[in-house]
Amino acid sequence: MSPTLDRELFNQVMVPNYSPLPVIPVRGQGSRVWDQAGREYIDFAGGIAVTALGHCHPELTQALHQQAEKLWHLSNVWTNEPALQLAQLLCDKTFAERVYFANSGAEANEAAFKLARKYAYDHSGPQKHEILSCENSFHGRTLFTVSVGGQAKYREGFEPVPGGIRHLPFNDIAALEASISERTCALVIEPIQGEGGIIPASQEYLQAARELCDRYRALLIFDEIQTGVGRTGKLYAYQHSAVIPDIMTTAKALGGGFPIGAMLCRSEVAESFQFGTHGSTYGGNPLGCAVASALLQVVDSEAVLDGVLSREKRFREQLNQLNQQYPVFDQFRGQGLLLGCALKPDLLGKAKQLLLLAQEEGVMLLIAGPDVIRLAPSLIIPEADIDEGLQRFGRAMHRFLQEP
């Protein structure tokens, strides 16, 4: 007899590193999702900024089906046409001259940090190995990336962690000036801290970072795992300014839900990854690359990117109206369709409680720490879904204020 595929089975067969919500979604279309009982939800979570074109977008499903009938996997003993096409697209659309493919954001960041150290080793020697990162940052869950990440709670219990990493206050130019040195091989920044609470980097901070990296011959790495692929109204967040990184990582929305990540860099930097220095069995998989190419060609258009900004305006206007009725939030921050709703001081620590109420009202949300509700919906979410979803959220906000 087959087991019942319910939440209880998760507890019996899965490692308990996750604690998923009780409902189990089984179908999605656009920005709507249905659970096992047939109940409908409006999706403001986007798979944590992954489903950039919503669920089952026809051009992505077509690209996957077509590639699935041709070639699934080769390994990197050979290259393949979808990988070459995607690499060319990424180079054409960004500062990058070289691309390395991985399976996730953590793997893309792992490659970036290894490349930064190898480049410094090749050009300056082993003493130039220190990586500077920001407090409250998040860069993945491998031992190296969790060490570079600036949240101690994710490192506890896994010590000793890799050394040669320092964490500085985010957006603090003076702290950066005091810490960077000839030992620094790289500075890693999220243009908007995602897991840390949806906190944007200031343009002044990014400009200072670029100038200091140039002065000390350190590489500037932008982690655009969450901000990339149209999320902020540009294809990548760095394109809002004149500050260009040496290395950039991208994943999450790149495959629209199909697992794929990439590290992008200048050709000079890429030369430190010679044959055998790094690799990935599945990196550059034809299925993922075919889907990502299709997605990029849809997202990198005036209609979609301008639409992100118009949708941001619609969200902000209605969130402000709801907050006047139900005063829950202290501020709204972020950019494009990566928005953070920060709870008022007297409600801190209760973001998960509000998320659960929202789910009961039929809207899927995220949190970014205990104090922030995070919205990262499809970049093409219909306006009617925004309006209906926020009405449901408003009911959750009202209930939230009534609870002790």
C-alpha positions in Angstrom: 0.0 0.0 0.0 1.4 3.4 -1.0 2.0 5.9 1.8 -0.2 9.0 2.1 1.8 11.9 0.6 1.1 14.4 3.4 3.0 16.6 5.7 3.3 13.9 8.3 5.2 11.7 5.8 7.8 14.5 5.6 8.6 14.0 9.3 9.0 10.3 8.7 11.3 10.2 5.6 13.0 13.6 5.3 16.0 15.0 7.2 14.5 17.7 9.5 16.6 20.6 8.3 13.4 22.2 6.9 10.0 22.8 8.5 7.6 23.2 5.6 4.1 24.6 6.1 1.2 22.1 6.5 -0.3 22.6 3.0 1.3 20.8 0.0 1.0 22.7 -3.3 0.5 20.3 -6.3 -0.2 22.6 -9.2 0.7 26.1 -10.4 -0.3 28.4 -13.2 1.0 31.9 -13.6 0.8 33.5 -10.1 -1.7 31.1 -8.7 -1.1 27.8 -6.9 -3.4 25.0 -5.8 -2.8 22.6 -2.9 -3.8 18.9 -2.5 -7.3 19.9 -1.3 -7.8 22.1 -4.4 -7.5 25.4 -2.4 -6.1 28.3 -4.4 -3.4 30.7 -3.3 -1.9 33.8 -4.9 1.9 33.5 -5.0 3.8 36.5 -3.7 6.8 34.3 -2.8 7.9 33.2 -6.2 9.8 30.2 -4.9 12.1 32.7 -3.1 12.6 35.0 -6.1 13.0 32.0 -8.4 9.8 31.7 -10.6 10.5 34.9 -12.4 7.8 34.2 -15.0 5.4 32.4 -12.7 4.4 28.8 -12.9 4.4 26.8 -16.1 5.2 29.7 -18.4 4.6 28.4 -22.0 7.9 29.5 -23.4 9.8 27.8 -20.6 7.8 24.6 -20.8 8.3 24.5 -24.5 12.0 25.0 -24.2 12.3 22.2 -21.7 10.1 19.8 -23.7 12.1 20.5 -26.9 15.4 20.0 -25.2 14.2 16.9 -23.3 13.6 15.2 -26.6 17.2 16.0 -27.8 19.8 15.7 -25.1 19.7 15.6 -21.3 23.3 15.3 -20.1 26.9 14.9 -21.3 29.1 16.1 -18.4 31.9 18.6 -19.0 34.0 16.1 -21.0 32.0 17.7 -23.8 30.3 21.0 -24.2 26.8 21.4 -25.6 24.9 23.9 -27.7 22.4 25.2 -25.0 25.4 26.0 -22.7 27.2 27.9 -25.4 24.0 29.8 -26.3 23.4 30.7 -22.7 27.0 31.8 -22.0 26.9 34.0 -25.1 23.6 35.6 -24.0 25.0 36.3 -20.5 28.2 37.9 -22.0 26.2 40.0 -24.4 23.8 41.2 -21.8 26.3 42.0 -18.9 29.9 43.1 -18.3 31.0 39.5 -18.3 33.5 38.0 -20.8 33.5 34.5 -19.3 30.9 32.2 -17.7 31.1 29.2 -15.4 27.9 27.2 -14.9 26.8 25.5 -11.7 23.6 24.1 -10.2 22.7 26.7 -7.5 23.6 30.0 -6.0 25.7 28.5 -3.4 27.8 26.7 -6.0 28.1 29.8 -8.1 29.4 31.7 -5.0 31.7 28.8 -4.0 33.3 29.1 -7.5 33.5 32.9 -7.2 35.3 32.8 -3.8 37.7 30.1 -5.0 38.4 32.0 -8.1 39.1 35.2 -6.2 41.6 33.4 -4.0 43.3 31.7 -6.9 43.5 34.9 -8.9 45.2 36.7 -5.9 47.5 33.7 -5.4 48.5 33.7 -9.1 49.2 37.5 -9.2 50.3 38.4 -5.7 51.1 35.2 -3.7 49.5 33.4 -0.8 49.5 36.3 1.6 46.8 38.0 -0.4 43.9 35.7 0.6 41.6 37.7 2.9 37.9 37.9 1.9 35.8 40.8 3.2 32.1 40.3 3.5 29.2 42.2 5.2 27.5 41.5 8.4 24.0 40.1 8.0 24.8 38.9 4.5 23.9 35.5 3.0 25.8 33.6 0.3 24.9 30.0 0.6 25.1 26.9 2.7 28.3 25.2 1.8 31.0 25.4 4.4 32.9 28.1 2.5 29.8 30.2 1.5 28.3 30.0 5.0 31.6 31.2 6.4 31.6 34.2 4.0 28.0 34.9 4.9 27.7 37.3 7.7 25.2 35.5 9.9 26.8 33.5 12.8 23.7 31.4 13.4 24.3 29.5 10.1 27.9 28.7 11.1 27.2 27.5 14.6 27.9 23.8 15.1 30.0 23.5 11.9 33.2 24.9 13.3 36.1 25.1 12.5 35.1 27.0 9.4 37.5 28.3 6.7 39.6 31.2 7.9 40.8 34.4 6.2 37.3 36.0 6.2 36.2 39.2 7.9 32.7 40.7 8.3 32.1 44.4 8.2 29.0 46.5 8.9 26.9 46.8 5.7 26.8 50.3 4.0 29.6 51.5 6.3 32.2 53.2 4.2 34.5 54.1 7.1 34.6 50.5 8.3 35.5 49.3 4.8 38.2 51.9 4.5 39.7 50.8 7.8 39.6 47.1 7.0 40.6 46.7 3.4 44.4 46.1 2.8 47.0 44.6 0.6 46.0 41.2 2.2 42.4 41.6 0.7 41.8 39.4 -2.3 38.0 40.2 -2.6 35.1 42.1 -1.2 31.7 40.5 -1.5 28.5 42.5 -1.6 24.8 41.8 -2.2 23.3 44.9 -3.9 20.3 44.3 -1.8 20.7 42.1 1.3 18.0 39.5 0.8 18.0 37.0 3.7 19.3 39.8 5.9 16.1 41.8 5.7 15.8 43.4 2.2 18.3 46.2 2.8 19.7 48.0 -0.3 23.3 49.0 -0.6 23.7 52.7 -1.1 25.2 54.0 -4.3 27.9 55.8 -2.3 28.8 52.5 -0.6 29.1 50.6 -3.9 31.2 53.4 -5.5 33.5 53.4 -2.5 33.8 49.6 -2.7 34.8 49.8 -6.3 37.4 52.5 -5.7 38.9 50.8 -2.7 39.1 47.4 -4.5 40.9 49.1 -7.4 43.3 50.8 -5.0 44.2 47.6 -3.2 44.0 45.3 -6.2 41.1 43.3 -4.8 38.3 41.8 -6.8 34.8 43.2 -6.3 32.2 40.4 -6.2 28.5 41.1 -6.5 26.2 38.3 -5.3 23.1 38.8 -7.5 21.6 35.4 -6.7 18.4 37.1 -5.5 18.6 40.5 -7.2 19.4 39.3 -10.6 17.4 38.4 -13.8 15.0 41.4 -13.8 14.1 41.4 -10.1 14.9 45.1 -9.6 13.8 46.4 -12.9 17.1 45.9 -14.6 18.4 42.6 -15.8 21.0 42.8 -13.0 20.9 45.3 -10.1 24.5 46.5 -10.8 23.1 48.1 -14.0 21.3 50.7 -12.0 24.7 52.4 -11.4 28.1 52.9 -13.0 29.7 50.4 -10.5 30.7 47.2 -12.3 32.0 44.2 -10.5 34.9 41.9 -11.5 32.8 38.8 -10.6 29.1 38.4 -10.4 27.0 35.4 -9.4 23.5 34.6 -10.6 21.0 31.7 -10.0 17.5 31.6 -8.5 15.5 33.2 -11.3 18.0 32.3 -14.0 16.2 29.0 -14.7 12.7 30.2 -13.7 12.5 27.1 -11.4 14.9 24.8 -13.1 18.1 24.5 -11.0 20.9 26.4 -12.6 23.5 28.9 -11.4 26.4 30.8 -13.0 29.5 32.8 -12.2 30.3 35.6 -14.5 33.7 37.4 -14.7 36.2 39.3 -16.7 38.4 37.2 -19.0 41.6 38.2 -17.1 40.2 36.9 -13.9 38.9 33.7 -15.6 42.4 32.8 -16.6 43.1 31.6 -13.0 40.6 28.8 -13.5 42.7 26.6 -15.7 41.9 23.0 -16.6 41.3 20.9 -13.5 41.1 23.8 -11.0 37.3 23.6 -10.5 34.4 21.8 -11.9 30.8 20.5 -11.7 29.3 17.3 -13.0 25.9 18.9 -13.8 27.1 22.5 -14.4 26.0 23.6 -17.9 23.4 20.9 -18.1 21.6 21.2 -21.5 18.1 21.1 -20.0 18.8 24.0 -17.5 20.7 26.0 -20.1 17.9 25.7 -22.7 15.3 26.9 -20.1 17.5 29.8 -18.9 18.1 31.0 -22.5 14.4 31.1 -23.1 13.8 32.9 -19.8 16.5 35.6 -20.5 15.0 36.4 -23.9 11.6 37.0 -22.3 12.8 38.9 -19.2 15.4 41.2 -20.9 12.7 43.2 -22.7 11.4 46.7 -22.2 7.9 45.4 -21.6 8.9 43.0 -18.7 11.5 45.3 -17.0 9.3 48.4 -17.2 6.5 46.2 -16.0 8.5 45.3 -12.9 8.7 49.0 -11.9 5.0 49.7 -12.6 4.1 46.6 -10.5 6.5 47.8 -7.7 4.5 51.1 -7.7 1.2 49.3 -7.4 2.5 47.1 -4.5 3.9 50.1 -2.6 0.7 52.2 -3.1 -1.6 49.5 -1.8 0.7 48.4 1.0 0.8 51.9 2.3 -3.0 52.1 2.1 -3.3 48.8 4.0 -0.8 50.0 6.6 -2.9 53.1 7.3 -5.8 50.8 8.0 -3.9 48.2 9.9 -0.7 49.7 11.2 1.6 46.7 11.2 4.8 47.9 9.4 7.4 50.5 10.2 8.7 50.8 6.6 8.7 49.3 3.1 12.1 48.8 1.5 13.8 47.1 -1.5 13.6 47.7 -5.2 11.5 46.4 -8.0 9.7 43.2 -7.0 12.0 42.4 -4.1 10.2 44.2 -1.3 10.6 44.0 2.5 7.9 45.0 4.9 9.6 45.7 8.2 7.4 45.2 11.3 6.9 48.0 13.8 9.1 47.9 16.9 6.3 46.6 19.1 5.7 43.7 16.7 9.3 42.5 16.2 9.8 38.8 16.0 6.3 38.0 14.7 6.8 37.9 10.9 6.2 34.1 10.8 2.9 34.6 12.6 1.7 37.1 10.0 2.9 34.8 7.2 0.8 31.9 8.6 -2.3 34.1 8.8 -1.7 35.2 5.2 -1.6 31.6 4.1 -4.9 31.0 5.8 -6.3 33.9 3.7 -4.9 32.4 0.5 -1.7 34.3 -0.2 1.8 32.9 -0.2 4.5 35.1 1.3 8.1 34.9 2.6 10.0 36.2 5.6 13.5 37.7 5.7 14.4 37.1 9.3 11.9 37.3 12.2 11.0 40.9 11.6 10.4 41.3 7.8 7.8 40.0 5.4 9.3 39.5 2.0 7.6 39.7 -1.3 9.3 38.3 -4.5 6.5 37.5 -6.9 6.6 36.7 -10.6 7.9 39.6 -12.6 4.8 39.4 -14.8 2.2 38.9 -12.1 -1.1 40.2 -13.4 -2.4 43.4 -11.8 -5.6 41.6 -10.8 -3.5 39.1 -8.9 -1.7 41.9 -7.1 -4.9 43.5 -6.1 -6.6 40.3 -5.0 -3.5 39.1 -3.2 -3.1 42.3 -1.3 -6.8 42.3 -0.3 -6.2 38.8 1.2 -3.0 40.1 2.9 -5.0 43.0 4.3 -7.4 40.5 6.0 -4.4 38.8 7.5 -3.0 42.1 8.7 -6.3 42.8 10.4 -6.4 39.4 12.1 -2.7 39.9 13.1 -3.5 43.0 15.1 -6.4 41.3 16.8 -4.3 38.4 18.1 -2.6 38.7 21.5 
